[in-house]
């Protein structure tokens, strides 16, 4: 019985040591993705969201598009927000929208759009 307790204790300790860095790395990767998405969204050479939208603490925001707030409530399905940015004909449901099809026109890669979506869902 004593050996079983020692074995279980050693197993629990080694599991905690092995899992902690992985959880930390996953959290770091998520935070990095959000930060990179923010940079892409604010970049005039890439997403340039601020040309048309007010978002976060972005300076000199535009007023052509809707304010980017409560994005998790507006887009509970992450894929729908991704599709809207990518620009499929099915997601272009706003008549006469001036928003470019970022993915379809090769302005942003799928990975860049993913990062911007990660950022937008924090707003």
N, C-alpha and C positions, 0 to 999 in steps of 0.2 A: 504494500500500500504506500509506504514512504517513497519507494522508487517511482511509483506511478505519479505521485504528487510532484516529485522533482522533474520528471519527464514532462508533465503538463506545464509546469512553471517555466521550464526552459523553452518549451515550444511556444508558449504565449509571449515570452520576452523576444525570442527570435522573430516571431511573426510581427510584433510591434516594430521592431527595428527594420524589418524588410518592407513593411507597408508604409511607414511614415514618409520616407523619401519619395515614394511613388505618388502619394496623395499630395505632397508639397509640390512636386514637379507638375502634376496635373493642374493644380491651382495656379501655379506660375504660368503655365502654358495658356490657360484661359485668360489670365490678366494680360499677358503679352498680346494675345490675339485681340482683345478689346482695345488696348493701347495702339496697336498697329492699325486696327480698323478706324480708330479716331483720326490718326494721322492721314490715312488714305481718304477718309470722308472730307477732311478739311483741306486737303492738298488741291491746289488749283490745277495741277498737272494730272490728277487722277480723278477721284470721285467728285470733287468740287461741289459737294452738297450745299455749302453755304451760299453758292451763287443764287439759289432759289429758295432755300429753307432756313429757318431759324432752328438751330440745334445746339444743345448743351451750352457751353460757354464760348461758342464760336463768335468771333467778332465780324462786324459788317455783314450780317446775314441778310439774305434776300427775302422777298415776300411774295414771290410768284407761286411757290408751292406751300403746302400746309406746314405748320410748325411740327417739328419732329419731337413730340412728347408722348408719353404713355404708350410707347411702341409695343410693349409686351401685351398690353390690353388690346391694342388695335390689331396686332398680328400674333395671336396666340400660337398659330401654326408658323413656325420659323420658315418653313419651305415657301410659304406664300410671299413672305417678305423677300426672300432670296429671288424667287421668280419675278417679282415686280422689278427688282433692280436689274436682273439679267435681261428682262425685256421680251418675254414670250408674247405672242399676239393675244393669248388668252388672258394674260395679266394686265394688258394695256386697256383697262376698263374705264379710263378717264378720257372722254372724247377731247380731242385737240390738245392733249397733254404735250408739253414741250420736253418732258423728261426723256433723256436718251436711253436707249436699250444698251446699257453698259456692257453686258456680256455678249449679246448678239452682235454688236458692232465692234467687239474686240477692244473696247476702251479699258475694261478691267478683266482680269482672269477670274475664274471661279473661286480660287483661293482668296483673292483680294475681296471679292464680293462677300465671301464667307466671313472675313474679318470685319468688314463694314457692318454686316448684319449682327455680328457679335456686339459691336459697339452700339448700334442703334437700339438693340434690345435692352441696353442699360439706361436708355433715356426715358 
